[in-house]
Amino acid sequence: MKLGILLIALLLAACAPSQESDKLQVVATTGMVGDLAKNIGGEFVEVKALMGPGVDPHLYKASEGDVQTLSEADLIFYSGLHLEAKMGDVLEEMGERAVPVTRTLPREELLDFPPFENQYDPHVWFNVHYWRQAAQVVLDELVLRDPTHADSYRQNAETYFKQLDELDASVHSKAETLPPEQRILVTAHDAFRYFGREYGFQVIGLQGISTQAEAGTRDVQELVNFIVSKKIKAIFVESSVPERNLKAVQEASRAQGWDVQIGGQLYSDAMGDAGTFEGTYIGMVTANIDTIVGALGDENASG
């Protein structure tokens, strides 16, 4: 988007009448970030997420309508770490109202983002402990912007922190039901490295960390060779990434005599449909670990 269009939108927003609602108007980029704001903000916050189910944040570009929505917000939460790379200029123009929820994560603990120097893998929400830290950022900002309702935000956060701690323990427990040699997770793109490091899985993505990276014939063949040699039971498609490349891997593996199954669909860069359990952060993580353990630990994984 050109800067001129952006500035016009900002000017229009500045001249527009104030929101009828007395709730704090919050805009989030991804569903996962929006879910943090909803859980902690509760009844005093109205949250709008720009990216819905199945939307790939690596490729998302802000429309003129999005810029208007961002301009009218009291507070903007985004994931950061270049996840929303194509929205970078727009978010920068929003100034201090735009807050990356990953800003307090220790950089020395973050995974690198090859082939780009000084950038990090942005998929930190797959380590529940890291997402708890992101929730703390949301709490701190809500209290700062709306101190009148600070006690409510803190109470909501304490409840949500407990739920996240229980989720983290549950994922660890379920992962440990698989023998170490079966904890090999093959997915459409390399979104699960933090998950793998925290919960004890070797993770291999056909595409790179960003879905902008296209998988070539050599990538497919190398992955097929690995699957066949390790006799991996199941590989996994993702809700926000086209299935065709993983289907090609499955067919090529079968051509080499190994019938690898599609173990199910994982939620990677987007949550499930609104109003469903998978349409929440806790739901997406729970669905993922159940799908992974069910497919890799069960001889009857379905394709």
Summary of the structure (lengths in Angstrom):
residues: 303
radius of gyration: 20.3
end to end distance: 41.6
largest distance: 66.4
contacts: 990
relative contact order: 0.12
helix: 51%
strand: 16%
